[in-house]
Amino acid sequence: MHERASPESLRGLDWFIFFLADVQTGFGPFIAVYLTTQKWTQGQIGLVLSIGGIVGLIGQMPGGAIVDAARSERLVAGFAVAAIGISALAYAAWPIFPVVVAAATLHAAASCVLGPAIAAISLGLVGPLAMGERLGRNARYASLGNGVAAAVMGTAGYLLSSRSVFLVTFILAVPTLLALARIRESEIDVAQAHGAVPREVPDANATSVLSLVRQPPLLIFAAAVLLLQLANAAMLPLMAGVVTTRSSQWAPVLIAACIIVPQAIVALTSPSVGRKAQQWGRRPLLLLGFGALAIRGVLFATVSDPYLLVGVQVFDGVTAAVFSVMIPLIVADVAFGSGHFNLAQGIVGTATGIGASLSTVLAGTVSDRFGSSVAFTGLAAVAAVGLAMIWLVMPETRRGVP
């Protein structure tokens, strides 16, 4: 329970998330830049990114199941961080096709267990009633880590080389593991971390995987998250293309600002989101997140000034702050007592991946055929469908009292 979690363990979790965000940032757009400098074709780069994406999608549910089966979430997280560090080193040392494909696969597989492991460690340390606030704190440190890493790696890439980004990523795996080591194993309640509850008599029905996946709140929420990603994933890449055509000179600066603004809002507001989720319930915040996404789509479709588009990204910050906290929190609500919290995270993670994959393909096709305004309007309409789904059929999942 959360009374047992020492300040040292909680601070260890803070810094683990901060440094892990740094490590993960190294694998974003830097891969395409680096491989281009190594004379790779765009087709080869696309194939490697697709392989990573497919492994990441297929691995969501097995990754969650592995964390549920583990007796030490900390050990699983440690192996995953080490695997990511090794894959970064492989990119830097041998940028040849088989090595890079193996590194991309290893990174994607490790990432599939890291998300569930962080949520499980958080739940094991603080318990279900304090989970909202803890997830808000996690989101703050992840945002700060992303912002710092983007600046550090962008600078390293500019001053040294794009290869140096992966060496920095490898080096950052060390403080990530040191922060993880500060979390005391004895303070993580293993049963609680898996969403289990102590029972006098075992209840096979309550703890079966089949009864979990049949739960309407889980299925409705997974469908809503799929719609969220379908509406959200393509917005920033599509808008980056629009900005580049309208103001190519300032495009890199404007796109960077469009990434930094939402991260700043997540860092500032996510702890409040966690607290409000316990006070107000989950549904009002879900409605706020989907509403902000729909408004953002409409504004992207109608605003033409590239500088005003940066202001529109405030709505992205609202959506990101809400869902970075609400996704693991609602999964914890729904999976409570099942012992399969991390498998349930994998189910929602799969929905996330499917929505994000479809989003960029569909929005890109619509934009090419009918123009970016029609594409943004379509994305806003998808967000509106998600809003209606939460409003009409999603039950409130909050348990207990603040």
Buried (B, 14 or more C-beta within 10 A) or exposed (E): BBEBBBEEBBEBBBBBBBBBBBBBBBBBEBBBEBBBEBEBEEEBBEBBBEBBBBBBBBBBBBBBBBBBEBEBBBEBBBBBBBBBBBBBBBBBBEBEEEBBBBBBBBBBBBBBBBBBBBBBBBBBBBBBBBBBBBBBBBBBBBBBBBBBBBEBBBEBBEEEBBBBBBBBBBEBBEBBBEBBEBBBBEBBBBEBBBBBBEEEEEEEEBBBBEBBBEBEBBBBBBBBBBBBBBBBBBBBEBBBBBBBEBBEEBBEEBBBBBBBBBBBBBBEBBBBBBBBBBEBEBBBBBBBBBBBBBBBBBBBBEBEEBEEBBBBBBBBBBBBBBBBBBBBBBBBBBBBBBBBBBBBBBBBBBBBBBBBBBBBEBBBEBBEEEEBBBBBBBBBBBBBBBBBBBEEEBEBBBEEEE
